[in-house]
Amino acid sequence: MSTDESQQIHVSGHPVLAHKMTILRSSQTSQGTFRAVLREVTYHLAYEATSRLTTKSIQITVPVPPPVPHDDNNNNKKKNGTNGVSSTATGNIVTTTGQKLAEHIALIPILRSGLGMVDAMLELLPNASVHHIGMYKVLGQNPVQYFNRLPKDCQSDVAYVLDPLIQTSSTVMSVLGILKKWGVPKIHLVAVLASRKGLEQIVAAHPDVTITVGTIDEELREEDGVVLPGMGDAGDRLFGTVDTSVYDEALLHPSKRKRSTDS
């Protein structure tokens, strides 16, 4: 990875995240555990991804406990400032300067697996707006957009694109193009796992997009663009869905059963 790429891509090296990633990868991990761990991993990555946000100063009041009475003659003396912090006491509160996030933030989950990352991001950024974009892949063709809830006018300063798994990057690249046309000034991609090739393609096409990722896999299967070892289909593992062809046909609704010409 070049110097420019390393500045654009942040890969978490946290040992706890490495432990959680192993749980996500494992085929023995249940649907409920997968969903819970994905949320935990997203929360960790969100802290790292939001480190470049800026703040502005605001005045706040802080409640202070009443003074403890003393028997000495100095019990009525008021002390202004504690630990070098200048403050003015008014009644049972003290006034001080705090910090507030300066940017208007939008979360852009890519349906459907991106939904598994939204709640964790909202815990950290409860005032962020959420705009869904739905994409599906067709092998050998460009991704197809089937859902878009971006408002007509962009009022956001930063958009965080949420996708647990980046493989060929074609879906993410399509969404990045949509967001740039929308007019958001800054875009930050947050992914749990990505292929090396997929990240390289994103960096080459969108050098202004910042990326935070949990881990990178080197192998990308050529015939279908599946990253290996990966973590399986994140959407299926989140929502407990699999190809209906593996179901026992007797359990399917009659309309879904295979037609037979036997009399």
BELZINOR-V666514 format. One record per residue. PHI is phi in degrees with one decimal (999 if undefined). PSI is psi in degrees with one decimal (* if undefined). Layout:
phi->PHI psi->PSI
phi->PHI psi->PSI
This chain:
phi->999 psi->129.7
phi->-72.1 psi->170.1
phi->-62.3 psi->-42.2
phi->-63.1 psi->-41.3
phi->-64.8 psi->-40.5
phi->-65.1 psi->-29.3
phi->-75.6 psi->-29.5
phi->-84.6 psi->-29.0
phi->-112.9 psi->127.1
phi->-110.0 psi->120.4
phi->-106.0 psi->121.8
phi->-67.6 psi->134.1
phi->-110.4 psi->20.1
phi->-72.4 psi->131.1
phi->-64.5 psi->-33.5
phi->-66.3 psi->-38.6
phi->-65.6 psi->-38.1
phi->-60.9 psi->-39.0
phi->-63.8 psi->-44.9
phi->-66.4 psi->-35.8
phi->-62.1 psi->-36.2
phi->-63.1 psi->-37.7
phi->-65.2 psi->-43.6
phi->-62.3 psi->-38.7
phi->-69.1 psi->-36.9
phi->-60.4 psi->133.8
phi->-71.1 psi->-12.4
phi->-86.4 psi->-6.4
phi->-75.7 psi->127.8
phi->-72.8 psi->166.1
phi->-58.8 psi->-46.4
phi->-63.9 psi->-41.0
phi->-68.3 psi->-40.1
phi->-58.4 psi->-45.8
phi->-62.7 psi->-43.8
phi->-66.9 psi->-42.0
phi->-71.2 psi->-36.0
phi->-59.7 psi->-39.6
phi->-63.9 psi->-43.2
phi->-63.2 psi->-44.3
phi->-64.1 psi->-41.7
phi->-61.4 psi->-41.9
phi->-61.2 psi->-41.6
phi->-64.0 psi->-47.7
phi->-64.8 psi->-32.7
phi->-63.0 psi->-39.2
phi->-60.7 psi->-41.6
phi->-72.1 psi->-38.4
phi->-69.5 psi->-29.7
phi->-89.8 psi->6.9
phi->-67.9 psi->-15.8
phi->-95.2 psi->-0.3
phi->-68.0 psi->156.8
phi->-110.8 psi->163.4
phi->-128.0 psi->162.4
phi->-127.3 psi->151.9
phi->-79.0 psi->139.3
phi->-136.9 psi->153.3
phi->-90.2 psi->131.9
phi->-133.2 psi->162.3
phi->-111.8 psi->143.9
phi->-122.4 psi->129.5
phi->-68.9 psi->142.1
phi->-123.6 psi->144.4
phi->-70.2 psi->152.7
phi->-65.2 psi->151.5
phi->-65.9 psi->145.7
phi->-83.8 psi->124.3
phi->-65.6 psi->142.3
phi->-123.6 psi->161.7
phi->-89.9 psi->-10.3
phi->-78.7 psi->174.0
phi->-80.2 psi->-3.4
phi->-101.8 psi->13.1
phi->-70.3 psi->-16.7
phi->-94.2 psi->-0.5
phi->-77.5 psi->137.5
phi->-101.8 psi->138.1
phi->-109.4 psi->125.3
phi->-102.1 psi->128.9
phi->90.2 psi->132.1
phi->-136.6 psi->131.4
phi->55.0 psi->35.2
phi->82.5 psi->1.6
phi->-92.6 psi->123.3
phi->-81.2 psi->127.2
phi->-151.0 psi->159.2
phi->-120.8 psi->119.8
phi->-83.6 psi->134.5
phi->-133.7 psi->104.3
phi->65.5 psi->-124.9
phi->-101.5 psi->21.4
phi->-130.7 psi->161.8
phi->-128.6 psi->140.7
phi->-96.1 psi->134.9
phi->-148.1 psi->175.4
phi->-102.2 psi->128.8
phi->-116.7 psi->-174.0
phi->-126.2 psi->143.6
phi->-133.8 psi->140.2
phi->-57.5 psi->134.5
phi->-87.5 psi->-28.5
phi->-87.1 psi->150.0
phi->-87.4 psi->124.8
phi->-112.9 psi->138.3
phi->-120.1 psi->137.9
phi->-103.8 psi->130.7
phi->-121.6 psi->85.7
phi->-75.5 psi->134.2
phi->-88.3 psi->117.0
phi->-69.4 psi->142.2
phi->-105.8 psi->-21.4
phi->-65.3 psi->-25.4
phi->-62.7 psi->-20.6
phi->-60.6 psi->-30.1
phi->-68.8 psi->-8.6
phi->-106.8 psi->-9.3
phi->-68.2 psi->-47.7
phi->-59.9 psi->-41.2
phi->-65.0 psi->-40.3
phi->-65.2 psi->-38.8
phi->-70.5 psi->-27.8
phi->-62.4 psi->-37.5
phi->-83.5 psi->-34.6
phi->-126.3 psi->71.6
phi->-65.5 psi->-18.4
phi->-96.7 psi->5.1
phi->-72.4 psi->146.7
phi->-85.9 psi->153.6
phi->-122.8 psi->123.0
phi->-126.0 psi->119.6
phi->-89.8 psi->141.0
phi->-129.0 psi->126.1
phi->-104.7 psi->129.9
phi->-135.2 psi->145.3
phi->-133.2 psi->152.2
phi->-99.4 psi->142.1
phi->-121.3 psi->120.9
phi->-55.9 psi->125.7
phi->84.6 psi->1.1
phi->-129.6 psi->169.8
phi->-70.4 psi->148.6
phi->-58.1 psi->149.6
phi->-109.4 psi->127.2
phi->-85.8 psi->126.6
phi->-119.0 psi->-5.1
phi->-155.7 psi->137.4
phi->-153.0 psi->116.0
phi->-114.6 psi->28.8
phi->-70.1 psi->134.3
phi->-67.1 psi->160.2
phi->-59.9 psi->-45.0
phi->-105.8 psi->133.3
phi->-83.2 psi->120.4
phi->-111.8 psi->9.0
phi->-100.0 psi->147.8
phi->-92.8 psi->-32.3
phi->-137.3 psi->136.3
phi->-117.1 psi->126.8
phi->-101.4 psi->112.2
phi->-86.4 psi->129.3
phi->-114.1 psi->118.9
phi->-150.9 psi->115.2
phi->-59.9 psi->-35.8
phi->-132.7 psi->120.8
phi->-107.8 psi->118.6
phi->-107.1 psi->-90.6
phi->-77.1 psi->-18.0
phi->81.1 psi->1.3
phi->-62.8 psi->-40.0
phi->-65.6 psi->-48.7
phi->-60.9 psi->-42.0
phi->-61.1 psi->-38.8
phi->-63.9 psi->-43.0
phi->-66.6 psi->-39.5
phi->-61.1 psi->-40.2
phi->-63.6 psi->-39.9
phi->-62.7 psi->-43.8
phi->-67.8 psi->-35.2
phi->-68.0 psi->-37.9
phi->-66.0 psi->-33.0
phi->-63.8 psi->-33.9
phi->105.8 psi->14.4
phi->-70.9 psi->131.9
phi->-67.0 psi->-38.0
phi->-129.3 psi->140.4
phi->-127.7 psi->133.6
phi->-128.6 psi->121.0
phi->-94.3 psi->128.8
phi->-118.7 psi->120.8
phi->-135.4 psi->148.8
phi->-79.9 psi->-42.5
phi->-143.2 psi->143.0
phi->-145.5 psi->152.3
phi->-82.0 psi->149.9
phi->-60.4 psi->-44.1
phi->-64.1 psi->-41.6
phi->-60.7 psi->-43.5
phi->-64.9 psi->-40.4
phi->-61.8 psi->-38.6
phi->-67.9 psi->-38.3
phi->-64.6 psi->-45.4
phi->-61.5 psi->-41.4
phi->-66.6 psi->-38.9
phi->-86.9 psi->-27.8
phi->-135.8 psi->72.8
phi->-67.7 psi->-10.0
phi->-94.9 psi->-0.5
phi->-94.7 psi->128.4
phi->-89.6 psi->143.7
phi->-128.7 psi->131.9
phi->-119.6 psi->126.4
phi->-137.6 psi->147.3
phi->-74.5 psi->-45.5
phi->-157.3 psi->160.8
phi->-121.1 psi->131.9
phi->-104.2 psi->144.8
phi->-88.5 psi->-30.8
phi->-95.0 psi->134.2
phi->-129.1 psi->115.4
phi->-64.6 psi->125.4
phi->-68.0 psi->-38.5
phi->-69.0 psi->-28.6
phi->-137.7 psi->3.6
phi->71.1 psi->27.6
phi->-89.0 psi->130.3
phi->-79.7 psi->141.4
phi->-128.6 psi->139.4
phi->-72.2 psi->-22.0
phi->63.9 psi->-152.5
phi->-147.8 psi->26.0
phi->78.7 psi->-170.3
phi->-81.2 psi->110.1
phi->-61.1 psi->-39.2
phi->-64.0 psi->-45.8
phi->-62.1 psi->-40.8
phi->-72.7 psi->-29.9
phi->-70.0 psi->-44.4
phi->-108.8 psi->4.9
phi->68.0 psi->34.7
phi->-112.3 psi->144.1
phi->-138.8 psi->172.1
phi->-59.1 psi->129.7
phi->-63.8 psi->-14.5
phi->-67.8 psi->-17.3
phi->-90.2 psi->-7.0
phi->-74.5 psi->152.4
phi->-67.1 psi->121.8
phi->-59.6 psi->-28.9
phi->-66.0 psi->-20.1
phi->-91.1 psi->-9.3
phi->-80.8 psi->153.3
phi->-60.6 psi->141.9
phi->-50.6 psi->-33.1
phi->-69.3 psi->-18.9
phi->-97.1 psi->-7.9
phi->-75.7 psi->153.6
phi->-67.2 psi->137.9
phi->-73.7 psi->141.0
phi->-122.8 psi->142.5
phi->-95.5 psi->0.2
phi->-70.1 psi->139.3
phi->-86.5 psi->*
